[in-house]
Each structure stands twice: as structure tokens, then as C-alpha cells.
Amino acid sequence: MRLITDVLRDIRKGRPVEETTTALADVVRAVDETGKEGSVTITLKVKPAKHGGPEKTLIAEVKAKKPIAEIAPAVFFSDEDGDLHRVDPRQEEMPLGEAGKGGDKPVMDASAFGRR
């Protein structure tokens, strides 16, 4: 009995073997990056000749299912216009200064916070 690897090498000058090898390497890299599983599938379709007989047409398909890394969620703040911002546009910015060396002088003036 002829080995399937020999048959695959005879299809289109070994193109299915090359495509499967590349697909497997891509899937392995994606599995390493994501920690999730992936797969490579080789499908061989065998079609009979239109009028019978020993002639067969083989069609090779290579499919790879690479795992996809999840994108971490991000927090945004919306404004009245529906725009999104990384910093809450309704919150006042806290004025901070450089801490002095010694002394009883406060680092920031509490009146800068605009009492409501």
C-alpha cells in the first residue's frame, strides 16, 4: 500500500505538503503566543472519473485554525456629545507641585480645587 505522504507529494508538485508545513508552523506560533489550542486540517477529496474506470481526481485542501489573542478591555468616559475619552472630562485636574525640602509649607493649596 502506498503511503499517504507519497500521494500528497505527488499532488501539484508537493504543494499540499508545503502548505501544511507552513500552516502548522503558524498555528504552533499562535498557540505559543496565546496559550490556546489551534488546529491544522488536511482534507483529500477523491472524485471518480465521469464515465467510471480507475481514474480518480484528488483535491487537497489545507485549513488552519489559529487561536486569536484576546484584547483586554479598556475603560473610557463619555461626554455629552457621545465622544469617548480615556480621562473623565467632567473631573477637574488635580494641580500637583513638586514637594519642597522641609518646612511647614503645604505641598498644594486646597483653594485651587474650586469649591462648589
N, C-alpha and C positions, 0 to 999 in steps of 0.2 A: 504494500500500500504506500502511496506517495505521501510524503509529509505535507501538511498544510502550509508550512513556511516556504517550501519549494514552490507550491502553487502561487502563493502571494508574490513571490519574487518574479514569477512569470507574467503577472498581470501588469501591463503598462510599464515594463522595464523596472519593476520593483517599487513603483510609486506608492502603493499602499503600505509597504514596509517603511519607507522613508516618512510618510505622513504620520503613521502610527508612532514611530520613534520620536518624532518632533512633538506630537500631541502628548505622549507620555511624559516627556521632559517638562513640558509646560504645566501639566497637571501636578507633577511632583513639586515643582517650584511653588505653585499656588497653594498646595497643601502645606508646605513648609511655612509659607507666609501667614496663612490664616488659621492653621490648626484644624481645619475642617476637611472632610473627605471629598474626593473627586473621582472621576472615572473616565476610562477610555473604552469605547466600544467599536469593534470591527464587525461589520455586517457583510456577509457574502450572499448575494442573490444569484441563484442559478436558474437560468431560463432555458427551456428546451428550444430546439430548432422548430421553425414554423410547421415543417412537414414531418416531424419525428426524426428518428435516427439518433446516432450517438453524439451529434454536435450539441454543445452547450455554450451559452454565453454567461460569463461570470462578471458581476458588477460588485466592486468593493466600495464600501462606504466606511469612513473613519469619523467617529464623533467623539469629541472631548467635552466633558462637563467639569469645568474648573470651578472650584469654590471661590466665592467672592467675599472679600473682607467687609465686615460691617462698618458703616460710617457712624462714628459716635455722634450722639445728638448734641445740638448746640442751643444755647439759650439766647433768645433775642427779646427785645422790648418793642412794643408797637406804639406809634404815636397817633394823633387824631386823624392824620391823612392815610393811615394804613401802612406807612413805611416801617421797616424793621431796623432796629439799632442794637448794637452789642452792649451799649451802656444806656441805662434808663434815661430818656430825655427829660423826664419830669423831676429827676433828682438833681439837686444842686451839687456842684462840685465842691468838695471839701478843700479849702485853702490850707495847704500844709507848708511849713517852712522848715529850714534846717535848724536842728536843735543847737542851742548855744552851749558854750562851755561854762558851766557853773552859773551861779546867781539864782535869784528868785524870780526872774522874769519868765512869764508863761511862754510856751512854745508857740501857741496861737491865741489870737484874740477871739473870745466867744461871740463878740458883737458882729463878727464877719459872717455869721450864719444867717442873718436876716430873719429875725423872729417874726412869726406870723400871728 
